[in-house]
């Protein structure tokens, strides 16, 4: 691991240090998990935005794909 200096205001640091999780595992472990969760969320948002862009209503896939779901027919049982 590589050490990184992070500046936190005193109120935020005091609130962080007051948590049971920090007392048990340490600041670094908690901050690593928080950062990993933040990056996962950003990745999900990036992917969701990509889907939204690709499937948007203003010809994101082009007119040839418009109403494609109406072309298929479920088999009659």
C-alpha positions in Angstrom: 0.0 0.0 0.0 1.0 3.6 -0.5 0.6 6.3 2.1 -1.5 9.3 1.0 -2.0 12.5 2.9 -5.6 13.7 3.2 -6.8 16.9 4.7 -10.0 16.7 6.8 -11.6 19.4 8.9 -11.5 18.8 12.6 -15.3 18.3 13.0 -15.3 15.6 10.3 -12.2 13.9 11.7 -13.7 13.9 15.2 -17.0 12.4 13.9 -15.0 9.7 12.1 -12.9 8.9 15.1 -16.0 8.6 17.3 -17.3 5.6 15.3 -16.9 2.1 16.7 -15.7 0.9 13.4 -12.7 3.3 13.4 -11.9 2.4 17.0 -11.8 -1.3 16.1 -10.2 -1.3 12.7 -8.5 2.1 12.3 -9.1 5.1 10.1 -7.2 3.7 7.1 -9.3 0.6 6.9 -12.6 2.5 7.1 -11.5 5.2 4.6 -10.3 2.5 2.2 -13.7 0.8 2.3 -15.5 4.2 2.0 -13.4 5.0 -1.1 -14.0 1.6 -2.6 -17.7 2.1 -2.1 -17.6 5.5 -3.7 -15.7 4.2 -6.7 -18.1 1.3 -7.2 -21.0 3.8 -7.1 -19.3 6.0 -9.6 -18.8 3.0 -11.9 -22.4 2.0 -11.6 -23.5 5.5 -12.5 -21.1 5.6 -15.4 -22.6 2.3 -16.8 -26.2 3.4 -16.1 -25.5 6.7 -18.0 -24.1 4.7 -20.9 -27.2 2.6 -21.1 -29.4 5.7 -20.8 -27.5 7.3 -23.6 -27.6 4.3 -25.8 -31.3 3.6 -25.3 -32.6 7.2 -25.2 -35.7 8.1 -27.2 -34.0 10.6 -29.6 -32.6 7.9 -32.0 -29.9 6.7 -29.7 -30.0 3.3 -31.5 -31.2 4.8 -34.8 -34.6 4.5 -36.4 -34.1 0.9 -37.5 -34.5 -0.2 -33.9 -37.6 1.8 -33.2 -40.5 -0.4 -32.0 -38.4 -3.6 -32.3 -40.2 -5.1 -29.3 -43.5 -5.0 -31.4 -42.0 -7.2 -34.1 -41.6 -10.3 -32.0 -44.6 -12.6 -31.2 -44.9 -15.0 -28.3 -45.9 -18.5 -29.4 -49.5 -19.4 -28.9 -50.0 -22.3 -26.5 
